[in-house]
Amino acid sequence: ISVGECRSRTHLAKAGHHECSGCLIIQKTIEVLKQLLAAVSCGRKSANLEKFHDVSACIRRKDLPGAARLLLDMIAQSPGSILENAALGEVLLAMRQFGTARTYLAIAARQEPDNVKILNNLGLSYLLDSSPHEALPFLERAQELRPGSSQILMNLARCYNAIGASDKALELCQVVTRKSPANKAVRHYLAHLYGVTGQFDRAIEHHQWLIEHSYRVPDNLRAIVLLQKQTPDNNQLDRILSQLQKARSRAHKNALHFAAGKTLIDLERYEEGLGHIVSAKLIRGEKYNRQQAIKKLRHSIELFTPQFFEARAGWGDPSRTPIFIIGMPRSGSTLTEQILDCHPAIAGVGERNLFQPVLASMGHELRGDEFARNILALDQNQVRRHARDYLDTVRRECANKPFIVNKFLHNFLHIPLISLLFPNAVFIYCKRDPMDCCTSIFTNPLDWGHTYSIHLADLGWYYRYHEKVVEHWRSVVRNTFIEVNYEDTVNDLEGTIRRVLSGIGLEWDNACLAFSQSTRTIHTCSKWQVRQPLYSTSVGRWKRFGHGLAPLERALEAHRVAL
């Protein structure tokens, strides 16, 4: 099956990735038909070969559910057929039904364990389902069997990148680039990998090459301005504005308005820059659902009461290994993790949703009453097993480190579940001046999951909502919370981090002062900033934007969220 790069950020959150160029989706579902026909031409036997014409017709008109139903009928007649099960697995991959796809691909794999295409698709079914560790053995085996396959090498590179082994991903991507130097999609991903590993000059060089070869020009222009501070003598503004005049698609206009906005802000033309950022936001046209957020939270508050935790005291894993950084985006969380990761006893796993498999196994996406029944039905052994599963996941990446930091900021919504599993886990709560924090969120291209950041009024409401949520759970659970204010870190780095380390139970280490020299992989918007020496120019920065931020000021002053 053909795979390619994500053209829509709506796939981003579903795949659990934080970079568009690294997100895998099924590029052309018609490729399923080509695989089937290739299998038939290779002499595979099937009792249903005639019916594949009907399957192909469904695929041609993009009726994937129809194709799946036909294949299910065929499998009912020949349950063990490799061809039908492999084909259904591919169709379900295209439908993003990853778990069900695995079921049928596994049936095919049991009969042909060294079938490279089936192994590759099994790997993708895990990778696209936010389970890169589970994907790795399938993709590595496929690569052993077909070492020259560029497609498998790229899938393996994306898998390595997803588990934090970006250096390995970079090596594989370089191999494919040497084999196919004109492959623009591979070059684009190579540029992304150079960026997340801090090799900004090389990343920019490849983005420039792609622009010269007319490949995804708006995306590459935005990438360049995010990787490099724009100056009066070195900026992309004329090129960006020229492209903006020609842009037709919403995605291109969005990317170019953000690029123009960031450039103008770098050039200290703040109000002009904010105008472009607002235009970029309006192009998305989404509206944050405040009532839905409150409804979900109230279900959690009704479930996770002080009495709930009293009845389950001692159930969780007593390990002190897990540390969770919570807070709003752009609150200094990446900087805090970067500094802590420099301590010899601490490892950071970045902003990756490693708690998601645990949530999924508990049915977190079910309706409130169904999820509550699942939680109330848990016994101590099940709670300990869920805790062990999470620890096994993070320890695979951070062996020999007694403390492991998870910086997936949405975990603030899962504080009670984390507390149930890890009553001794430490939460580091990053905070920043509300106006500075929200201004930074608004002027940065966060992924498309952050719909609260589109309108300034919603952003102000969400900031207060976030505060109220954390305040509530701090009053319910017994875990240690350590507040880290961004302004304190800027003014007294060593004193602030000494206090954090003391709360964790560690001594000071001078290595924490060398955070800007770290070569670790960073996928967030802060990948450039945290590789610079500490600076204070972002404190009070919101005041430079004039009256354009008035809706945000009003929202922050007016909204006191009632839970």
Backbone hydrogen bonds, N-H to C=O, Kabsch-Sander energy under -0.5 kcal/mol:
donor,donor_aa,acceptor,acceptor_aa,energy
4,G,25,I,-1.7
6,C,20,C,-0.8
6,C,23,C,-1.2
11,H,8,S,-1.7
12,L,9,R,-1.1
13,A,9,R,-0.8
14,K,10,T,-0.7
15,A,11,H,-2.1
16,G,12,L,-0.9
16,G,13,A,-0.6
17,H,12,L,-1.6
22,G,19,E,-0.9
23,C,20,C,-1.5
25,I,4,G,-1.2
27,Q,2,S,-1.2
27,Q,25,I,-0.7
31,E,28,K,-2.1
32,V,29,T,-1.7
33,L,29,T,-0.5
33,L,30,I,-0.6
34,K,30,I,-1.2
35,Q,31,E,-2.2
36,L,32,V,-2.2
37,L,33,L,-2.7
38,A,34,K,-2.4
39,A,35,Q,-2.4
40,V,36,L,-2.4
41,S,37,L,-2.6
42,C,38,A,-1.3
43,G,40,V,-2.0
44,R,39,A,-1.7
49,L,46,S,-0.8
51,K,48,N,-0.8
52,F,48,N,-0.8
52,F,49,L,-1.0
53,H,50,E,-1.3
54,D,51,K,-0.6
55,V,51,K,-1.7
56,S,52,F,-2.9
57,A,53,H,-1.8
58,C,54,D,-2.0
59,I,55,V,-2.3
60,R,56,S,-2.5
61,R,57,A,-1.6
62,K,59,I,-1.6
63,D,58,C,-3.3
64,L,62,K,-1.2
67,A,63,D,-2.0
68,A,64,L,-2.6
69,R,65,P,-2.3
70,L,66,G,-2.1
71,L,67,A,-2.3
72,L,68,A,-2.3
73,D,69,R,-2.1
74,M,70,L,-2.1
75,I,71,L,-2.4
76,A,72,L,-1.9
77,Q,73,D,-1.0
78,S,74,M,-1.8
81,S,78,S,-2.0
85,N,81,S,-1.8
86,A,82,I,-2.8
87,A,83,L,-2.5
88,L,84,E,-2.7
89,G,85,N,-2.2
90,E,86,A,-1.9
91,V,87,A,-2.3
92,L,88,L,-2.7
93,L,89,G,-1.8
94,A,90,E,-2.0
95,M,91,V,-1.4
96,R,93,L,-1.6
97,Q,92,L,-2.7
98,F,96,R,-1.1
101,A,97,Q,-2.3
102,R,98,F,-2.2
103,T,99,G,-1.3
104,Y,100,T,-1.4
105,L,101,A,-2.5
106,A,102,R,-2.7
107,I,103,T,-1.3
108,A,104,Y,-1.9
109,A,105,L,-2.5
110,R,106,A,-1.9
111,Q,107,I,-0.8
111,Q,108,A,-0.7
112,E,108,A,-1.8
115,N,112,E,-1.8
116,V,114,D,-0.7
119,L,115,N,-2.5
120,N,116,V,-2.7
121,N,117,K,-2.3
122,L,118,I,-2.5
123,G,119,L,-2.4
124,L,120,N,-2.3
125,S,121,N,-2.2
126,Y,122,L,-1.2
126,Y,123,G,-0.5
127,L,123,G,-2.7
128,L,124,L,-2.9
129,D,126,Y,-0.7
130,S,127,L,-1.2
131,S,126,Y,-2.5
135,A,131,S,-1.4
136,L,132,P,-1.8
138,F,135,A,-0.5
139,L,135,A,-2.1
140,E,136,L,-2.9
141,R,137,P,-2.1
142,A,138,F,-2.3
143,Q,139,L,-2.2
144,E,140,E,-1.9
145,L,141,R,-2.2
146,R,142,A,-2.0
149,S,146,R,-1.8
150,S,148,G,-0.6
153,L,149,S,-2.3
154,M,150,S,-2.4
155,N,151,Q,-2.3
156,L,152,I,-2.6
157,A,153,L,-2.3
158,R,154,M,-2.5
159,C,155,N,-1.8
160,Y,156,L,-2.7
161,N,157,A,-2.4
162,A,158,R,-2.0
163,I,159,C,-1.3
164,G,161,N,-1.2
165,A,160,Y,-2.5
166,S,164,G,-1.2
169,A,165,A,-1.9
170,L,166,S,-2.5
171,E,167,D,-2.0
172,L,168,K,-2.2
173,C,169,A,-2.4
174,Q,170,L,-2.3
175,V,171,E,-1.8
176,V,172,L,-2.1
177,T,173,C,-2.2
178,R,174,Q,-2.3
179,K,175,V,-1.7
180,S,176,V,-2.6
183,N,180,S,-2.1
184,K,182,A,-0.9
187,R,183,N,-2.0
188,H,184,K,-2.3
189,Y,185,A,-1.8
190,L,186,V,-2.4
191,A,187,R,-2.5
192,H,188,H,-1.8
193,L,189,Y,-2.3
194,Y,190,L,-2.3
195,G,191,A,-1.9
196,V,192,H,-2.3
197,T,193,L,-1.4
198,G,195,G,-1.5
199,Q,194,Y,-2.5
200,F,198,G,-1.4
203,A,199,Q,-2.2
204,I,200,F,-2.8
205,E,201,D,-2.2
206,H,202,R,-1.9
207,H,203,A,-2.3
208,Q,204,I,-2.7
209,W,205,E,-1.9
210,L,206,H,-2.3
211,I,207,H,-2.0
212,E,208,Q,-2.5
213,H,209,W,-1.4
214,S,211,I,-1.9
215,Y,210,L,-2.8
216,R,214,S,-0.6
220,N,216,R,-2.3
221,L,217,V,-2.5
222,R,218,P,-2.2
223,A,219,D,-2.2
224,I,220,N,-2.0
225,V,221,L,-2.0
226,L,222,R,-1.6
227,L,223,A,-1.3
228,Q,224,I,-0.9
231,T,234,N,-2.1
234,N,231,T,-0.5
240,I,236,Q,-2.6
241,L,237,L,-2.8
242,S,238,D,-2.2
243,Q,239,R,-2.2
244,L,240,I,-2.2
245,Q,241,L,-1.5
246,K,242,S,-0.8
246,K,243,Q,-0.5
247,A,243,Q,-1.3
253,K,249,S,-2.3
254,N,250,R,-2.7
255,A,251,A,-2.3
256,L,252,H,-2.4
257,H,253,K,-2.7
258,F,254,N,-2.0
259,A,255,A,-2.2
260,A,256,L,-2.9
261,G,257,H,-2.7
262,K,258,F,-2.8
263,T,259,A,-2.2
264,L,260,A,-2.6
265,I,261,G,-2.2
266,D,262,K,-2.3
267,L,263,T,-1.8
268,E,265,I,-1.7
269,R,264,L,-3.1
270,Y,268,E,-0.7
273,G,269,R,-2.5
274,L,270,Y,-2.7
275,G,271,E,-1.7
276,H,272,E,-1.6
277,I,273,G,-2.0
278,V,274,L,-2.6
279,S,275,G,-1.9
280,A,276,H,-2.4
281,K,277,I,-2.3
282,L,278,V,-2.6
283,I,279,S,-1.5
284,R,280,A,-0.8
284,R,281,K,-1.0
285,G,281,K,-0.8
290,R,288,Y,-1.1
293,A,289,N,-1.5
294,I,290,R,-2.3
295,K,291,Q,-2.6
296,K,292,Q,-2.3
297,L,293,A,-2.0
298,R,294,I,-2.5
299,H,295,K,-1.7
300,S,296,K,-1.6
301,I,297,L,-2.5
302,E,298,R,-2.3
303,L,299,H,-1.4
304,F,300,S,-3.3
305,T,303,L,-1.5
309,F,305,T,-1.7
310,E,306,P,-2.2
311,A,307,Q,-2.2
312,R,308,F,-0.6
312,R,309,F,-0.5
313,A,310,E,-1.1
315,W,312,R,-2.1
317,D,421,L,-2.8
323,I,404,I,-2.3
324,F,426,V,-2.7
325,I,323,I,-0.5
325,I,406,N,-2.6
326,I,324,F,-0.6
326,I,428,I,-2.6
327,G,409,L,-0.5
328,M,430,C,-0.6
331,S,328,M,-1.0
336,T,332,G,-2.3
337,E,333,S,-2.5
338,Q,334,T,-2.7
339,I,335,L,-2.3
340,L,336,T,-2.4
341,D,337,E,-2.8
342,C,338,Q,-0.7
342,C,339,I,-0.8
343,H,340,L,-1.6
346,I,343,H,-1.9
347,A,403,F,-2.1
349,V,405,V,-2.7
352,R,350,G,-1.6
354,L,352,R,-2.5
356,Q,353,N,-1.2
359,L,355,F,-2.0
360,A,356,Q,-3.1
361,S,357,P,-2.1
362,M,358,V,-1.0
362,M,359,L,-0.6
363,G,360,A,-1.6
364,H,359,L,-2.2
366,L,363,G,-1.9
371,F,367,R,-2.9
372,A,368,G,-2.3
373,R,369,D,-2.0
374,N,370,E,-2.0
375,I,371,F,-2.4
376,L,372,A,-2.8
377,A,373,R,-1.4
378,L,375,I,-1.3
383,V,379,D,-2.2
384,R,380,Q,-2.6
385,R,381,N,-2.1
386,H,382,Q,-2.5
387,A,383,V,-2.1
388,R,384,R,-2.5
389,D,385,R,-2.4
390,Y,386,H,-1.9
391,L,387,A,-2.4
392,D,388,R,-2.9
393,T,389,D,-1.9
394,V,390,Y,-2.3
395,R,391,L,-2.5
396,R,392,D,-1.3
397,E,393,T,-0.6
397,E,394,V,-0.6
398,C,394,V,-1.4
401,K,398,C,-1.3
403,F,345,A,-1.7
404,I,321,T,-2.7
405,V,347,A,-3.2
406,N,323,I,-2.9
407,K,350,G,-1.8
407,K,405,V,-0.5
409,L,407,K,-1.0
411,N,408,F,-2.1
412,F,409,L,-1.6
413,L,410,H,-1.9
414,H,411,N,-1.4
415,I,412,F,-0.7
418,I,414,H,-2.7
419,S,415,I,-2.6
420,L,416,P,-2.1
421,L,417,L,-2.1
422,F,418,I,-3.3
424,N,317,D,-0.5
425,A,422,F,-1.8
426,V,322,P,-1.3
427,F,480,T,-2.9
428,I,324,F,-2.5
428,I,426,V,-0.5
429,Y,427,F,-0.7
429,Y,482,I,-2.5
430,C,326,I,-2.7
430,C,428,I,-0.8
431,K,484,V,-2.6
437,C,433,D,-3.1
438,C,434,P,-2.6
439,T,435,M,-2.3
440,S,436,D,-2.2
441,I,437,C,-2.1
442,F,438,C,-2.6
443,T,439,T,-2.0
444,N,441,I,-1.2
446,L,444,N,-2.0
450,H,447,D,-1.9
451,T,449,G,-1.3
453,S,450,H,-1.8
454,I,451,T,-1.5
459,L,455,H,-2.4
460,G,456,L,-2.3
461,W,457,A,-2.0
462,Y,458,D,-2.9
463,Y,459,L,-2.2
464,R,460,G,-1.7
465,Y,461,W,-2.4
466,H,462,Y,-3.1
467,E,463,Y,-2.2
468,K,464,R,-2.3
469,V,465,Y,-2.5
470,V,466,H,-2.3
471,E,467,E,-2.4
472,H,468,K,-2.3
473,W,469,V,-2.3
474,R,470,V,-2.3
475,S,471,E,-1.0
475,S,472,H,-0.9
476,V,472,H,-0.5
476,V,473,W,-1.0
477,V,473,W,-2.6
480,T,425,A,-0.6
482,I,427,F,-2.9
483,E,481,F,-0.5
484,V,429,Y,-2.6
486,Y,431,K,-2.9
489,T,485,N,-2.1
490,V,486,Y,-2.2
491,N,487,E,-2.1
492,D,488,D,-2.9
496,T,492,D,-2.5
497,I,493,L,-2.5
498,R,494,E,-2.6
499,R,495,G,-1.6
500,V,496,T,-1.8
501,L,497,I,-3.0
502,S,498,R,-2.3
503,G,499,R,-1.8
504,I,500,V,-1.6
505,G,501,L,-2.0
506,L,501,L,-3.1
512,C,509,D,-2.0
513,L,510,N,-1.9
514,A,511,A,-1.6
515,F,512,C,-0.8
517,Q,514,A,-1.7
518,S,515,F,-1.5
522,I,196,V,-2.5
527,K,524,T,-1.5
528,W,525,C,-0.5
530,V,526,S,-2.5
531,R,528,W,-1.2
532,Q,529,Q,-1.9
539,V,536,S,-1.6
541,R,538,S,-1.2
543,K,540,G,-1.3
544,R,541,R,-1.9
545,F,542,W,-1.7
546,G,543,K,-0.8
548,G,545,F,-1.2
549,L,546,G,-0.7
550,A,547,H,-1.9
552,L,549,L,-0.7
553,E,549,L,-2.1
554,R,550,A,-2.5
555,A,551,P,-2.0
556,L,552,L,-2.5
557,E,553,E,-1.9
558,A,554,R,-2.3
559,H,555,A,-2.4
560,R,558,A,-0.7
563,L,561,V,-0.6
